[in-house]
Amino acid sequence: MREHQYKITTKWTGNKGTGTSGVSAYKRTHLILVDQKPELILTTDNALYGDKTLHNPEDLLTASISSCHMMSYLYLCALEGIVILDYIDNAVGSLIEDPKGGGKFKEVLLKPMFTVSKQSMVQKAIELHHEAHKICFIANSVNFPVLIEPSCSVYAR
């Protein structure tokens, strides 16, 4: 069995001069750094302390599931001769806050909309979403449901 490692550096950039001397004394901004890749600037999703113009970890978890599913799906389609011409997923991650301050994801709903080249490909294209889910590394690593509501259209010439 092969093992893969993903090395990142998380660097806090929110010290306003007094560190964490109080809950409001620092920003939640931080960088995610990966060698040879663009840096990501993140913050918290907390409305009081976060910056709504920046990504947060919850965005990235939802994006990771959506991206992994799409890549698994396109791969299976290519193997099966299903020609996908367009693909977009409007995924929704649902998180439930706990009264003690924590929380957890309840589910992620994937809503892939895609276009196939021929009408004869529609049924198999829809079925392959279930197979893609089975091989998606990220979906297989989370402890909450990942739901899929695929929608297919046929290319009109």
C-alpha positions in Angstrom: 0.0 0.0 0.0 1.4 3.4 -1.0 1.3 6.3 1.4 1.1 9.9 0.4 2.1 12.9 2.5 0.9 16.5 2.0 3.2 19.0 3.7 1.8 22.4 4.4 2.8 25.3 6.7 0.2 27.3 8.5 1.4 30.7 9.6 -0.6 33.1 11.8 -0.4 36.7 10.5 -2.9 38.3 12.9 -0.7 39.7 15.6 -1.7 43.4 16.0 1.1 44.0 18.4 0.0 42.5 21.6 -0.5 38.9 20.5 -3.4 37.0 22.1 -3.6 39.4 25.1 -7.4 39.4 24.7 -10.0 37.8 22.5 -10.4 41.0 20.4 -6.6 41.9 20.5 -5.7 39.8 17.4 -6.9 39.0 13.9 -7.6 35.4 12.9 -5.8 35.8 9.5 -3.3 33.2 8.6 -1.5 31.8 5.6 -1.5 28.3 4.2 1.8 27.7 2.5 2.7 24.8 0.2 6.1 24.7 -1.6 5.9 25.8 -5.2 2.2 26.7 -5.0 0.3 30.0 -4.4 -0.3 30.9 -0.8 -3.8 30.9 0.6 -5.0 33.6 3.0 -7.6 32.4 5.5 -9.5 33.6 8.5 -12.2 32.3 10.8 -15.9 32.0 9.8 -16.8 33.7 13.0 -18.7 36.9 12.0 -17.3 38.9 15.0 -13.6 38.1 14.3 -13.4 36.9 10.8 -13.1 38.7 7.4 -15.9 37.7 5.1 -13.8 38.5 2.1 -11.3 35.7 2.9 -11.7 31.9 2.8 -12.1 29.9 6.0 -11.4 26.3 6.8 -15.0 25.4 6.3 -14.9 26.8 2.8 -11.8 24.7 2.1 -13.3 21.5 3.5 -16.4 21.9 1.3 -14.2 22.8 -1.7 -12.0 19.8 -1.1 -14.9 17.4 -1.2 -16.4 19.0 -4.3 -13.0 19.1 -6.1 -12.1 15.5 -5.3 -15.5 14.2 -6.4 -15.2 16.1 -9.7 -11.7 14.8 -10.4 -12.8 11.2 -9.6 -15.9 11.6 -11.7 -14.2 13.0 -14.8 -11.6 10.2 -14.5 -14.3 7.5 -14.5 -16.1 9.1 -17.4 -12.9 9.2 -19.4 -12.4 5.4 -18.7 -16.0 4.6 -19.6 -16.2 6.7 -22.8 -18.6 9.2 -21.3 -17.8 12.6 -22.9 -18.3 15.4 -20.4 -18.2 18.8 -22.0 -19.0 21.0 -19.0 -19.2 20.6 -15.3 -20.1 22.9 -12.4 -20.9 22.0 -8.8 -22.7 24.3 -6.4 -21.8 22.4 -3.3 -23.2 23.3 0.1 -21.5 22.3 3.4 -23.7 22.4 6.5 -22.1 22.9 9.9 -24.0 22.7 13.2 -22.7 24.8 16.1 -22.6 23.3 19.5 -23.8 25.5 22.4 -20.4 25.1 24.1 -18.6 26.9 21.2 -17.6 24.0 19.0 -19.4 22.4 16.1 -19.2 19.8 13.4 -20.2 19.3 9.8 -23.6 17.7 9.4 -23.2 17.0 5.7 -22.0 18.2 2.4 -24.4 18.3 -0.5 -22.8 18.2 -4.0 -25.0 19.4 -6.8 -23.0 18.7 -10.0 -24.5 19.9 -13.2 -22.8 18.6 -16.3 -23.2 18.3 -20.0 -22.6 15.1 -22.0 -22.0 14.9 -25.8 -24.8 12.4 -26.5 -28.2 11.5 -25.2 -27.1 7.8 -25.0 -24.6 8.8 -22.3 -27.0 10.4 -19.8 -27.9 7.3 -17.7 -24.3 6.1 -17.3 -23.1 9.6 -16.6 -25.5 9.9 -13.7 -24.6 6.4 -12.4 -20.9 7.2 -12.4 -21.4 9.8 -9.7 -22.0 7.0 -7.2 -18.9 5.2 -8.4 -16.9 8.4 -8.1 -18.0 8.9 -4.6 -16.6 5.4 -3.7 -13.1 6.4 -4.9 -13.0 10.0 -3.7 -10.2 10.1 -1.1 -11.6 13.1 0.7 -15.2 11.8 0.9 -13.8 8.5 2.2 -12.0 10.5 5.0 -14.8 12.4 6.6 -17.2 11.2 9.2 -20.4 12.9 7.9 -22.6 12.2 4.9 -21.6 13.5 1.5 -24.8 13.6 -0.6 -24.9 13.9 -4.4 -27.7 15.4 -6.5 -26.5 15.2 -10.1 -28.1 17.0 -13.0 -27.3 16.2 -16.6 -28.0 17.9 -19.9 -27.1 17.0 -23.4 -25.1 19.2 -25.7 -27.3 20.8 -28.3 -25.6 21.3 -31.6 
